[in-house]
Amino acid sequence: MYAEIAQVLNSIGQPKILIVGDLMLDEFLSGSVNRISPEAPTPVIAYQDSNCQLGGAGFTSNVLAQLNANVEICAVTGEDETRHKVIELLDSLNVAHRCLISDPSRPTTRKQRVMAQDNDISSGQQQILRIDYESKEAISSQIEQSIITFLDKTKNEFDAIIISDYQKGVLTEKVLARLCAAAEYTTVIADPAKGAPIERYKGITAMKPNRHECEAAVGFSINKKEDVIRAGKLLLEKAELDYALISLDTDGIFYINCQDEYLFVPTQPLQVYDVAGAGDSVISIMALLSKADIVPRYLLETANAAAGIMISQQSPKHISREDLVHRMVVDKDDFNKKIKSIDELEIILKSSSTKNKEVFFTNGYYDNVSRERILYLEKLNEFEGIRIVAINSDISIKNQGHEPQLRENDRLRLLQMFDCIDYILIFDDTDCRQILERLKPDYFLKGKNFEGKKIEEAEILEKINCQIKFIDIYS
């Protein structure tokens, strides 16, 4: 399964995605707490630092930009300093903003958080105050028409449109009606506002509420599997959706489509640092893969992985396609986790957690469990980095006129027992030149007995600037 997901992520290119909705700036003021004010029973913050990031629809644009989508945002800001900061952040992400309309009558939505570090009890950083600068008034009819004109003008440009609704006044009835109508020619996905009537999004392709948003929409609590199925069917009926995803926090993600096909994918136990951005990452995956030929199970596994990456980080948060595959194929806890396809390995080596590590590569039949073979593999412990062993499949060995002494399944099981091996790759070619060209390891390992002999892969090793290291098993 994960090999297929890796192939999809490698092949989809840069989908063009439009995000329409409520754009915000999240500002964090950080400091330490050493005393209580003599004026009132409140902590005194000794200011240390501040930083800003995009929020609301802007956070979704950030996630999609990191996932290498071609992103554009359509939103409304004030005519103020916060607007200039928002534009600076959008430009840094290469997020287009042809329809980022300024309205002098309203402020750019800004959420200012005061974060405090208690130095006396080392309780960690906590938010002690939030100040919101915003207007919830509906945009003027003139601005409303400008957005509709933009949507009409660009109707054939986008692979998917995301509705990012925080009820700050941008998504009026007329704007939403035009977005719902856009589902006739492209995928339209809504991140619905909590408490908003679900009929507000009638006719779109899909939506992604979380548990609480879904409960508010359907009018009953979701506690059991039967409740989730019932809620999902009601969402589909009320909003005339093709499908819906419901985020169920620790219970995973639920999928249901208009053919009454449904699927639960449980979440993996994770260290949670900050739940912010989990929902944005799920809807980003829905949009990113909207034109891909991918089955619901793969969509949910990818969305689950994205949410897991988000909640496992503190701000600023980072995500990439390589990180998605790494989360799915490396962090899963099963016996076969060392065995990877070439597509999986290619993405793993580009992920943020591995791309700065040296890669050591060796290959062979490994069908003869001799003392020398074991000593050779144990020598891999001396190399600090990522250690890959590629083995010839039974087909490869037979094509070279030999009969494998151990079948490939037995060889794979044997090699998985070596802690010094990080990943195992099995290939059908007679040599590993194509694999080397794709993975581009830093070092190619061979036994000392090959020194001075012709290395079949020498030409490709020179091309990819990969050094040969000869291992002396008796040194």
PyMOL commands that set and color helices and strands:
alter all, ss='L'
color gray80, all
select helices_A, chain A and resi 2-11+57-66+81-92+141-153+173-184+198-201+211-218+225-239+249-251+278-288+296-311+321-329+342-348+371-382+394-399+408-416+433-439+448-450+458-463
alter helices_A, ss='H'
color red, helices_A
select strands_A, chain A and resi 16-21+23-36+43-56+70-77+96-102+110-118+125-133+160-164+187-191+206-207+243-247+253-257+262-265+359-364+386-392+423-427+443-447+467-471
alter strands_A, ss='S'
color yellow, strands_A
deselect
rebuild
show_as cartoon
